[in-house]
């Protein structure tokens, strides 16, 4: 695996929906389990974003979302993304129990 200090081959774009998902996840974690756990979970999500940024082919396909999307697990959440040329587009960050088809349809 490449070092996080190396410049990745791909650029990373996080959709406004995915950004809002992360804010909601961290707010919920803060309210339910406190600041220390929220900071820890933010680290988990940051590491997962870095991993797909450097290695976008690590994600896997899911039968409940369109074929162009890949999924990468980060603790209890799944980062849903697609790659196009040399760009990774993160479209959502969803809890693993959510209805992916409902939350992903029509995402760019």
MMTF fields as JSON, N, C-alpha, C and O atoms, coordinates in Angstrom:
{
  "mmtfVersion": "1.0.0",
  "mmtfProducer": "UNKNOWN",
  "numBonds": 431,
  "numAtoms": 432,
  "numGroups": 108,
  "numChains": 1,
  "numModels": 1,
  "chainsPerModel": [1],
  "groupsPerChain": [108],
  "chainIdList": ["A"],
  "bondAtomList": [4, 2, 8, 6, 12, 10, 16, 14, 20, 18, 24, 22, 28, 26, 32, 30, 36, 34, 40, 38, 44, 42, 48, 46, 52, 50, 56, 54, 60, 58, 64, 62, 68, 66, 72, 70, 76, 74, 80, 78, 84, 82, 88, 86, 92, 90, 96, 94, 100, 98, 104, 102, 108, 106, 112, 110, 116, 114, 120, 118, 124, 122, 128, 126, 132, 130, 136, 134, 140, 138, 144, 142, 148, 146, 152, 150, 156, 154, 160, 158, 164, 162, 168, 166, 172, 170, 176, 174, 180, 178, 184, 182, 188, 186, 192, 190, 196, 194, 200, 198, 204, 202, 208, 206, 212, 210, 216, 214, 220, 218, 224, 222, 228, 226, 232, 230, 236, 234, 240, 238, 244, 242, 248, 246, 252, 250, 256, 254, 260, 258, 264, 262, 268, 266, 272, 270, 276, 274, 280, 278, 284, 282, 288, 286, 292, 290, 296, 294, 300, 298, 304, 302, 308, 306, 312, 310, 316, 314, 320, 318, 324, 322, 328, 326, 332, 330, 336, 334, 340, 338, 344, 342, 348, 346, 352, 350, 356, 354, 360, 358, 364, 362, 368, 366, 372, 370, 376, 374, 380, 378, 384, 382, 388, 386, 392, 390, 396, 394, 400, 398, 404, 402, 408, 406, 412, 410, 416, 414, 420, 418, 424, 422, 428, 426],
  "bondOrderList": [1, 1, 1, 1, 1, 1, 1, 1, 1, 1, 1, 1, 1, 1, 1, 1, 1, 1, 1, 1, 1, 1, 1, 1, 1, 1, 1, 1, 1, 1, 1, 1, 1, 1, 1, 1, 1, 1, 1, 1, 1, 1, 1, 1, 1, 1, 1, 1, 1, 1, 1, 1, 1, 1, 1, 1, 1, 1, 1, 1, 1, 1, 1, 1, 1, 1, 1, 1, 1, 1, 1, 1, 1, 1, 1, 1, 1, 1, 1, 1, 1, 1, 1, 1, 1, 1, 1, 1, 1, 1, 1, 1, 1, 1, 1, 1, 1, 1, 1, 1, 1, 1, 1, 1, 1, 1, 1],
  "groupList": [{"groupName": "UNK", "atomNameList": ["N", "CA", "C", "O"], "elementList": ["N", "C", "C", "O"], "formalChargeList": [0, 0, 0, 0], "bondAtomList": [1, 0, 2, 1, 3, 2], "bondOrderList": [1, 1, 2], "singleLetterCode": "X", "chemCompType": "L-PEPTIDE LINKING"}],
  "groupTypeList": [0, 0, 0, 0, 0, 0, 0, 0, 0, 0, 0, 0, 0, 0, 0, 0, 0, 0, 0, 0, 0, 0, 0, 0, 0, 0, 0, 0, 0, 0, 0, 0, 0, 0, 0, 0, 0, 0, 0, 0, 0, 0, 0, 0, 0, 0, 0, 0, 0, 0, 0, 0, 0, 0, 0, 0, 0, 0, 0, 0, 0, 0, 0, 0, 0, 0, 0, 0, 0, 0, 0, 0, 0, 0, 0, 0, 0, 0, 0, 0, 0, 0, 0, 0, 0, 0, 0, 0, 0, 0, 0, 0, 0, 0, 0, 0, 0, 0, 0, 0, 0, 0, 0, 0, 0, 0, 0, 0],
  "groupIdList": [1, 2, 3, 4, 5, 6, 7, 8, 9, 10, 11, 12, 13, 14, 15, 16, 17, 18, 19, 20, 21, 22, 23, 24, 25, 26, 27, 28, 29, 30, 31, 32, 33, 34, 35, 36, 37, 38, 39, 40, 41, 42, 43, 44, 45, 46, 47, 48, 49, 50, 51, 52, 53, 54, 55, 56, 57, 58, 59, 60, 61, 62, 63, 64, 65, 66, 67, 68, 69, 70, 71, 72, 73, 74, 75, 76, 77, 78, 79, 80, 81, 82, 83, 84, 85, 86, 87, 88, 89, 90, 91, 92, 93, 94, 95, 96, 97, 98, 99, 100, 101, 102, 103, 104, 105, 106, 107, 108],
  "secStructList": [7, 7, 7, 6, 6, 1, 7, 7, 1, 1, 3, 3, 3, 3, 7, 2, 2, 2, 2, 2, 2, 2, 2, 2, 2, 2, 2, 2, 2, 2, 2, 2, 2, 7, 2, 2, 2, 2, 2, 2, 2, 2, 2, 2, 2, 2, 2, 2, 2, 2, 2, 2, 2, 2, 7, 4, 4, 4, 7, 5, 7, 7, 6, 6, 1, 7, 6, 6, 7, 3, 3, 3, 3, 3, 6, 6, 3, 3, 3, 3, 3, 3, 3, 3, 6, 6, 3, 3, 3, 3, 3, 3, 3, 3, 3, 6, 6, 1, 7, 2, 2, 2, 2, 2, 6, 6, 7, 7],
  "xCoordList": [0.84, 0.0, 0.877, 1.93, 0.449, 1.226, 1.155, 0.173, 2.18, 2.207, 1.233, 1.07, 0.583, -0.362, 0.358, -0.287, 1.708, 2.472, 2.743, 3.039, 2.647, 2.84, 1.619, 0.492, 1.859, 0.75, -0.033, 0.554, -1.344, -2.135, -2.261, -2.194, -2.444, -2.665, -4.003, -4.15, -4.97, -6.333, -6.621, -6.05, -7.51, -8.037, -9.296, -9.888, -9.697, -10.855, -11.851, -11.504, -13.087, -14.17, -15.254, -15.727, -15.643, -16.681, -17.929, -17.899, -19.02, -20.266, -20.804, -20.477, -21.622, -22.264, -23.085, -23.142, -23.719, -24.497, -23.594, -23.937, -22.44, -21.503, -20.925, -20.736, -20.645, -20.165, -21.213, -20.884, -22.471, -23.56, -23.705, -23.982, -23.522, -23.567, -22.532, -22.838, -21.299, -20.226, -20.549, -20.339, -21.052, -21.436, -22.495, -22.395, -23.508, -24.578, -24.043, -24.426, -23.16, -22.574, -21.809, -21.975, -20.978, -20.157, -20.994, -20.693, -22.037, -22.924, -23.657, -23.752, -24.171, -24.855, -23.896, -24.248, -22.685, -21.687, -21.355, -21.246, -21.194, -20.911, -22.039, -21.788, -23.271, -24.427, -24.624, -24.993, -24.381, -24.624, -23.46, -23.671, -22.211, -21.062, -19.954, -18.95, -20.121, -19.166, -18.065, -17.897, -17.324, -16.307, -15.187, -14.765, -14.711, -13.598, -13.969, -13.176, -15.159, -15.593, -15.832, -15.522, -16.38, -16.599, -15.263, -15.153, -14.257, -12.931, -12.322, -11.699, -12.506, -11.999, -12.678, -12.014, -13.997, -14.736, -14.366, -14.319, -14.106, -13.659, -12.341, -12.129, -11.461, -10.211, -10.443, -9.755, -11.415, -11.762, -12.231, -11.794, -13.116, -13.628, -12.52, -12.42, -11.689, -10.572, -9.638, -9.204, -9.326, -8.451, -9.087, -8.399, -10.392, -11.084, -11.074, -10.85, -11.316, -11.249, -9.849, -9.705, -8.832, -7.446, -7.161, -6.486, -7.675, -7.45, -8.052, -7.389, -9.292, -9.895, -9.288, -9.241, -8.826, -8.165, -6.891, -6.603, -6.139, -4.892, -5.093, -4.262, -6.173, -6.409, -7.884, -8.552, -8.409, -9.855, -10.367, -11.578, -9.492, -9.947, -10.191, -10.582, -9.964, -10.209, -11.689, -12.077, -12.505, -13.933, -14.532, -13.923, -15.732, -16.401, -17.761, -18.314, -18.273, -19.604, -20.67, -20.425, -21.853, -23.003, -24.173, -24.359, -24.961, -26.096, -27.237, -28.118, -27.226, -28.334, -28.075, -28.881, -26.957, -26.687, -26.172, -25.763, -26.199, -25.801, -24.37, -23.549, -24.092, -22.823, -21.602, -20.506, -21.764, -20.589, -20.075, -18.981, -20.86, -20.464, -19.74, -19.987, -18.838, -18.129, -18.403, -18.79, -18.199, -18.453, -17.204, -16.518, -16.924, -15.774, -16.221, -16.726, -16.039, -16.52, -15.57, -14.351, -16.162, -15.434, -16.219, -17.166, -15.824, -16.536, -17.994, -18.255, -18.948, -20.371, -20.935, -22.126, -20.1, -20.565, -19.894, -18.828, -20.561, -20.067, -19.897, -20.822, -18.704, -18.443, -18.755, -18.176, -19.669, -20.069, -19.432, -19.576, -18.722, -17.985, -17.925, -18.253, -17.499, -17.242, -15.956, -15.566, -15.308, -14.113, -14.38, -15.057, -13.836, -13.936, -12.61, -12.21, -11.939, -10.596, -9.723, -9.541, -9.189, -8.284, -8.929, -8.235, -10.257, -10.968, -11.843, -12.532, -11.804, -12.685, -13.779, -13.488, -15.034, -16.182, -16.888, -17.476, -16.831, -17.559, -18.961, -19.139, -19.967, -21.344, -22.13, -22.984, -21.863, -22.572, -21.71, -20.791, -22.028, -21.467, -22.672, -23.277, -23.019, -24.267, -23.997, -23.017, -24.896, -24.807, -25.077, -25.897, -24.392, -24.496, -25.913, -26.215, -26.784, -28.166, -29.139, -30.307, -28.678, -29.583, -29.945, -29.282, -31.008, -31.454, -30.63, -30.94, -29.593, -28.66, -29.326, -29.068, -30.183, -30.841, -31.616, -31.614, -32.269, -33.065, -32.188, -32.569, -31.033, -30.172, -29.177, -28.583, -28.995, -27.993, -28.606, -27.922, -29.838, -30.395, -30.278, -30.633, -29.771, -29.649, -28.461, -28.34, -27.57, -26.4, -25.424, -25.299, -24.729, -23.732, -22.418, -21.42],
  "yCoordList": [-1.184, 0.0, 1.237, 1.261, 2.252, 3.471, 4.229, 4.135, 4.958, 5.826, 6.968, 7.448, 7.41, 8.524, 9.819, 10.798, 9.846, 11.038, 11.129, 12.21, 10.011, 10.033, 10.656, 10.493, 11.365, 11.959, 10.846, 10.057, 10.771, 9.712, 9.952, 11.084, 8.854, 8.929, 9.581, 10.228, 9.408, 9.87, 11.12, 11.316, 11.963, 13.05, 12.526, 11.542, 13.169, 12.738, 13.88, 14.99, 13.602, 14.58, 13.95, 12.85, 14.663, 14.19, 15.027, 16.252, 14.361, 15.058, 15.787, 15.426, 16.803, 17.474, 16.502, 16.649, 15.51, 14.521, 13.697, 13.439, 13.283, 12.504, 13.347, 12.853, 14.618, 15.515, 15.65, 15.619, 15.798, 15.891, 14.581, 14.6, 13.447, 12.154, 12.101, 11.683, 12.525, 12.493, 13.413, 13.04, 14.599, 15.522, 14.875, 14.923, 14.272, 13.607, 12.443, 12.273, 11.649, 10.507, 10.985, 10.449, 11.99, 12.48, 13.179, 13.069, 13.893, 14.546, 13.503, 13.633, 12.473, 11.395, 10.712, 10.458, 10.418, 9.759, 10.636, 10.134, 11.924, 12.862, 12.854, 12.773, 12.937, 12.985, 11.683, 11.703, 10.548, 9.247, 8.74, 8.14, 8.982, 8.356, 9.315, 8.888, 10.611, 11.599, 11.972, 11.364, 13.004, 13.601, 12.626, 12.569, 11.877, 10.967, 9.941, 9.671, 9.376, 8.397, 9.064, 8.48, 10.28, 10.991, 11.256, 11.097, 11.656, 11.891, 10.594, 10.578, 9.522, 8.221, 7.796, 7.318, 7.971, 7.567, 8.456, 7.985, 9.729, 10.607, 10.093, 10.14, 9.604, 9.009, 7.789, 7.595, 6.958, 5.775, 6.201, 5.642, 7.184, 7.658, 8.308, 8.068, 9.129, 9.768, 8.72, 8.852, 7.681, 6.618, 5.894, 5.548, 5.667, 4.993, 5.861, 5.354, 7.168, 8.073, 8.049, 8.004, 8.078, 8.039, 6.726, 6.717, 5.634, 4.329, 4.265, 3.813, 4.706, 4.65, 5.701, 5.509, 6.802, 7.828, 7.261, 7.519, 6.496, 5.914, 4.575, 4.186, 3.883, 2.533, 2.343, 1.53, 3.055, 2.997, 1.649, 1.43, 0.753, -0.561, -1.527, -2.672, -1.079, -1.939, -2.12, -3.118, -1.191, -1.307, -2.485, -3.032, -2.865, -3.989, -3.547, -2.531, -4.319, -4.051, -4.581, -5.498, -3.99, -4.438, -4.657, -3.885, -5.689, -5.948, -4.943, -4.87, -4.168, -3.248, -1.822, -0.93, -1.592, -0.276, -0.451, -1.543, 0.626, 0.576, 0.04, 0.189, -0.579, -1.277, -0.368, -0.835, 0.922, 1.796, 2.159, 2.707, 1.857, 2.197, 1.053, -0.121, 1.429, 0.475, 0.861, 1.993, -0.083, 0.148, -0.228, -1.2, 0.568, 0.307, 0.482, 1.541, -0.538, -0.504, 0.271, 0.113, 1.113, 1.861, 1.681, 2.421, 0.702, 0.353, 0.045, -0.87, 0.787, 0.504, 1.178, 1.051, 1.888, 2.636, 2.145, 1.53, 2.442, 2.056, 3.337, 4.138, 3.503, 4.63, 4.143, 3.163, 4.832, 4.467, 5.473, 6.685, 4.942, 5.816, 5.211, 4.043, 6.031, 5.562, 6.221, 7.274, 5.598, 6.192, 6.493, 5.74, 7.6, 7.989, 8.625, 9.638, 8.024, 8.429, 8.393, 7.32, 9.492, 9.526, 10.25, 10.883, 10.156, 10.806, 9.798, 8.988, 9.861, 9.074, 10.023, 11.047, 9.686, 10.474, 9.731, 8.672, 10.278, 9.692, 10.271, 11.487, 9.392, 9.881, 9.826, 10.681, 8.837, 8.739, 8.001, 7.263, 8.217, 7.441, 6.989, 7.786, 5.711, 5.19, 4.116, 3.376, 4.05, 2.971, 1.659, 1.601, 0.626, -0.662, -1.234, -2.084, -0.793, -1.302, -0.523, -0.898, 0.544, 1.386, 0.742, -0.187, 1.255, 0.829, 1.596, 2.742, 0.962, 1.617, 2.066, 3.169, 1.214, 1.545, 2.847, 3.658, 3.056, 4.276, 5.515, 6.589, 5.387, 6.527, 6.834, 7.912, 5.903, 6.081, 6.412, 7.007, 6.064, 6.232, 7.682, 8.619, 7.833, 9.158, 9.955, 11.125, 9.374, 10.106, 10.295, 9.425, 11.43, 11.683, 11.438, 11.59],
  "zCoordList": [0.0, 0.0, 0.0, 0.638, -0.707, -0.778, 0.538, 1.275, 0.81, 1.987, 1.779, 0.658, 2.85, 2.733, 2.393, 2.021, 2.516, 2.183, 0.687, 0.179, -0.022, -1.458, -2.115, -1.647, -3.198, -3.931, -4.631, -5.371, -4.41, -5.052, -6.555, -7.032, -7.282, -8.728, -9.054, -10.09, -8.171, -8.401, -7.583, -6.51, -8.098, -7.276, -6.582, -7.027, -5.513, -4.725, -4.641, -4.238, -5.021, -4.904, -4.046, -4.331, -2.989, -2.064, -2.322, -2.21, -2.667, -2.979, -1.749, -0.618, -1.967, -0.833, 0.029, 1.25, -0.612, 0.145, 1.054, 2.208, 0.536, 1.348, 2.477, 3.589, 2.196, 3.248, 4.354, 5.54, 3.953, 4.937, 5.712, 6.912, 5.037, 5.726, 6.839, 7.956, 6.536, 7.537, 8.711, 9.865, 8.427, 9.503, 10.387, 11.613, 9.772, 10.532, 11.365, 12.522, 10.774, 11.489, 12.712, 13.808, 12.52, 13.633, 14.696, 15.884, 14.289, 15.253, 16.096, 17.316, 15.435, 16.147, 17.123, 18.275, 16.652, 17.506, 18.704, 19.823, 18.49, 19.578, 20.61, 21.812, 20.137, 21.042, 21.804, 22.978, 21.149, 21.771, 22.614, 23.667, 22.149, 22.804, 23.216, 23.787, 22.936, 23.429, 22.444, 21.387, 22.843, 21.993, 21.635, 20.479, 22.591, 22.323, 21.249, 20.348, 21.345, 20.342, 18.99, 17.952, 18.99, 17.724, 17.026, 15.811, 17.793, 17.215, 16.685, 15.622, 17.429, 16.994, 15.686, 14.766, 15.607, 14.412, 13.226, 12.089, 13.481, 12.408, 11.834, 10.622, 12.699, 12.235, 11.37, 10.368, 11.751, 10.955, 9.561, 8.555, 9.51, 8.223, 7.396, 6.193, 8.037, 7.324, 6.729, 5.584, 7.502, 6.997, 5.811, 4.85, 5.879, 4.776, 3.515, 2.416, 3.668, 2.512, 1.905, 0.684, 2.736, 2.259, 1.522, 0.493, 2.055, 1.432, 0.039, -0.895, -0.123, -1.463, -2.385, -3.6, -1.819, -2.621, -3.25, -4.419, -2.478, -2.96, -3.685, -4.505, -3.391, -3.943, -4.289, -3.65, -5.269, -5.542, -6.013, -6.032, -6.388, -6.851, -5.698, -5.926, -4.456, -3.305, -3.006, -2.398, -3.416, -3.156, -3.904, -4.823, -3.497, -4.161, -4.692, -4.27, -5.609, -6.179, -5.23, -4.445, -5.317, -4.523, -5.464, -6.404, -5.23, -6.119, -5.963, -6.819, -4.875, -4.616, -5.098, -4.835, -5.802, -6.388, -7.815, -8.209, -8.572, -9.965, -10.103, -9.198, -11.243, -11.481, -11.437, -11.128, -11.74, -11.761, -10.368, -10.233, -9.338, -7.972, -7.286, -7.56, -6.386, -5.539, -4.095, -3.805, -3.201, -1.777, -0.986, -1.3, 0.052, 0.912, 2.36, 2.731, 3.165, 4.546, 5.451, 5.388, 6.293, 7.318, 8.612, 8.879, 9.407, 10.648, 10.305, 9.524, 10.871, 10.656, 9.409, 9.124, 8.668, 7.503, 6.226, 6.245, 5.123, 3.808, 2.988, 2.854, 2.45, 1.558, 0.143, -0.327, -0.526, -1.88, -2.834, -2.672, -3.832, -4.741, -6.13, -6.34, -7.065, -8.419, -8.882, -8.377, -9.84, -10.427, -11.889, -12.59, -12.323, -13.724, -14.093, -13.52, -15.047, -15.428, -14.186, -13.612, -13.757, -12.595, -11.408, -10.613, -11.293, -10.199, -9.47, -10.09, -8.151, -7.292, -6.813, -6.195, -7.097, -6.674, -5.543, -5.766, -4.339, -3.214, -3.25, -3.178, -3.362, -3.496, -2.195, -1.96, -1.342, -0.062, 0.952, 0.595, 2.223, 3.331, 4.144, 4.861, 4.031, 4.594, 5.635, 5.554, 6.62, 7.601, 6.879, 5.962, 7.293, 6.591, 6.577, 5.74, 7.475, 7.53, 6.64, 6.53, 6.011, 5.232, 3.897, 3.435, 3.291, 1.969, 0.933, 0.609, 0.425, -0.475, -1.772, -2.254, -2.339, -3.607, -3.483, -4.41, -2.367, -2.168, -2.031, -2.494, -1.41, -1.133, -2.255, -2.278, -3.173, -4.213, -5.567, -6.4, -5.823, -7.165, -7.631, -6.915, -8.846, -9.44, -8.972, -9.334, -8.175, -7.709, -8.856, -9.719, -8.872, -9.905, -9.36, -10.063]
}
